[in-house]
């Protein structure tokens, strides 16, 4: 596209699409290639949209021979990084769920933030095991509401969280046993 925003082929103001793979700038209206041989200014390898991280990971196989000690250390480190990434992904999902619940209940960002902090403290103590993530999120929202004296019943939170009361009660008990008063 020229500076004035008019395609030279269809003679109309138009938007363009940049195809980095082929290095072309294309008019959306008529499909005319306005500019080609664009240099890709994006750094790194091309991303694969089918993979969550956008690229294939490096896999370290079981060691053999003299390099076994170093390869073992690398493999252990890689496994730890994968585990940490998976835990981080779960926390991101939980934070999004808490945000969804607080918005549905008409609560402020401060309540959402407090509930996320409560869940984070629980996660740092490694006490999540076996409890449903939605139940823990709902219990965190309930606890955050109680801290600032906002009257929300577990029944209201349960309806928004799509979790039965039994599951939320288990998570509330876990929070109470773990922290007493936060």
Secondary structure as UniProt FT lines:
FT   TURN            3..4
FT   TURN            8..10
FT   STRAND          16..19
FT   TURN            20..23
FT   STRAND          24..27
FT   TURN            28..30
FT   STRAND          33..35
FT   TURN            49..50
FT   HELIX           65..67
FT   HELIX           68..104
FT   TURN            105..106
FT   HELIX           109..124
FT   TURN            125..126
FT   TURN            129..130
FT   HELIX           133..147
FT   TURN            148..149
FT   HELIX           154..161
FT   HELIX           165..179
//
